[in-house]
Amino acid sequence: MVKPDILLVLGMVFSISTSAQTLEDRANNFLNSLKTTQKKEIVYPYENQERFNWHYVPRSRNGIALYDLNEDQRKAVLLLVEASLSAQGNTKVKDILELEDILRAAEGRPAGDDYRDQLNYAVTFFGTPSKTNPWGWRLEGHHLSLNFTSVNGLIVSSTPSFFGANPATISSGKNRGKQTLRLEAELAFSLLNQLTDEQRNVAVISTSAPYDIITGNDRKAKQPEKKGILYSALNESQKKSFLQLLDVYVKNYELGFSSTLMKKIEKAGIANLSFAWAGSLKPGAGHYYRIQGPMLLIEYDNTQNSGNHIHSVVRDLTNDFAEDILKEHYKKEH
């Protein structure tokens, strides 16, 4: 049987008008389309430790893979993605899925191979979608981990969120030259190149880049040593570039959550954010950077494949998996 092209399905999904549907409506529409046996595979109690079992490498995953769903069910999942991310976030998801086909061809895998497959992404739910009780859902596979928690009809956590790309720049074929996560790279190099020699000496913390993001798939991210140049030490033009780079990450999420997250970052103090760089000062070789502050950590690593293989993550150091919000929620409930 020929597998459907998930990218074509995505295109159809995003042309459907579903503005009247809430996130809970979309989630329940999907869950109601499943058989009883499928629901048992995909739905965990909200407090189950599986909620924290996240990773971004190819591996066996709990839940149900997209290739085990029918076309309508896949559309329902992608409507959930659409509601949980911004337009730019949805575009990145499509680009990352598409790269699995590029990798399959580059590695000489057969057409029916499931290891590199844009349908090899698992969906998992935690709790019952509700406008009042906490619940969450996850979409995860190679180079993608999206973790969402909703309380009182609002997404209150979208972290940890991981986006990766291999190859970051496609070198051959009809999509030659296409770059996935392009702005994450270009804006960071632009900021780096705007720094004076004195500023760069502060921002560059090592001549070699770490092999991967430092926090990996840690259940609770630990704040790396505070290094780099502070936002407050930048001139006005540099500050503008810094904020443009920050926006590339924060604005992956749907408007409500991205606005809430930015307000939280501002409350903790934009002036307290720092930018640290390691590795090559030019594209084409291993490099790494991070933006960190009292409650925020953004990591970007591009070291594998001669600097053509990106890993990036956003961590809310106080509210990954909605820990901070849920403490307040349960306190009020009791």
Disulfide bonds with the S-S distance in Angstrom:
none
